[in-house]
Amino acid sequence: MNAPLRYLRALVAMMLLGTSAANASSSGAEGALIVTSTLTLLIIAILFFILVLPEEERRRLGEVGSRLRAVLAPGASARTPMLGHDFDGIRELDNRVPPWFTTLFAGTIVFAAAYMVHFHVIGSGPLMADEYREEVAEADLARRIMIAREGAIDEASLSALTDPAALDRGREQFAKYCVSCHGAQAGGVVGPNLTDEYWIHGGGIRNVFTVIKNGVPAKGMISWQLVFTPKQIQELASYVLSLQGTRPPGGKKPEGEKYTEPVPGQAAAK
């Protein structure tokens, strides 16, 4: 056997082993996606190596295909009968459906029946809605564990963080979730400019924390308390406050009222 065929066999074996490993380590939609991707790559690899095979090897593959055809369609005539229709010299042949197509079609019917029994009759496999609920429950559990590890935060006595590591984490969250509305430099896009002294819902760590936590549904800002933990909201709010006075180019005009951090025991000055 020449090198291309040996390489092809090794590739097929590795891809099949990868598929088995993926099934063993994954479940649900993720495992199905891995299997589908692997089989697609396998088919592409087989077609590619068939094209680059030498003429002798391709002839051998053709002989194997002819034998399989003889097994799948025994007694098939080498000459296709005519239907007797002739239109402007174009004659219609009575071509039979290729056996491979018929086999493939029958396979889809068997697969559909097995799928229906597995997911809808016996119920041994979770549907997409069930998988979604399971993933939401897992994410909620992970969030509760993270909150428990971080400890509770007293919102009434919040203070802005100045730790560089905490501000870096806040910056990462801002870059990931907030730039679409407030801009990469917080100068404002759909949302307001966060770098000046004017605030629509009040400035300071407590007000900014509350706005991030509860959102502003009337303005299209969602509540982030199901996405971030209280500690993460504090880090994000602290990062936003650290941008005060940066004056990014192209920033929006001030909106709201000027905010001054109140002295303890006094009301906020506007």
Residue, then its C-alpha position, 0 to 999 in steps of 0.5 A: m500500500n502506498a503512502p497516501l492510502r496509509y496516511l488516509r487510514a491513519l487520518v481516519a483512525m485519528m478522527l474516529l478516536g477523536t469523535s469517541a473521546a468527544n462523546a465521552s467528555s461532552s454531552g448534549a448539543e456540544g457533543a453533537l456539534i463535535v461529532t458533526s464537525t468531525l464527520t464533516l472534516l472526515i468526508i472532506a479529507i476522504l474526498f481530497f485524498i481520493l483526488v490526489l491518489p495515483e491513477e492505479e489506486r483510483r482504479r482500484l477504488g473504482e473496482v471496489g465501488s463496482r463490486l459494492r454496486a453489484v452487491l447493492a443492486p444485483g442484476a442491474s442492466a448495464r444498458t438503460p432502457m428507453l422510454g420512447h420519448d424524443f424531443d428535438g433529438i433529446r431522448e429520455l432514458d428510464n434511469r433508475v434511482p441510484p442504490w446509494f441514494t435509496t440507501l441514504f434515504a432509507g437511513t434518514i427514515v430510520f434515523a428520524a424514527a430513532y430520534m422520535v422514539h429517543f426524544h419524544v416517546i421514551g424521553s431518554g434524551p433532553l430536548m433543547a428547552d430542557e437543555y437550556r433550563e439545565e444550563v441556566a440552573e448550572a449557571d445560577l448555581a455557579r453564580r451563587i457559589m461565586i457570591a458565597r465565596e466573595g462574601a456579602i457587600d453592604e450597599a449602604s456603605l459602599s466605597a469606590l475601589t482603588d486597587p489596580a487589580a480590581l480596576d483591571r477586572g472592571r475594565e475588562q467587564f466594561a470592554k466586554y459588555c459596555v462599549s456598545c452603548h458607552g464607547a470604548q473610552a466611555g465617551g458615550v454612543v447610545g448611552p451617556n458620556l461617563t467621563d464628565e461630572y454630569w449624571i442622569h441618575g446620580g454619580g458616586i459609587r452607590n448611584v452607579f452601583t445601583v444603576i448597573k445592578n437594576g438597569v434603566p429599562a426605559k432607556g434600554m439598559i438591562s439589569w446586570q445583577l443576573v450577569f455580575t456578582p455584587k463584587q463585580i458590579q462594585e469593580l465595574a462601578s469603580y472603574v467607571l468612576s476612575l474615568q472621571g475627567t479623562r475627556p475622550p475625543g468625540g465624547k457626547k455633551p453632558e447630560g443630567e445634572k452636575y454631581t458632587e460627592p456629599v460630605p458624610g451627614q449631608a445631602a448630595a450637592k447638585 
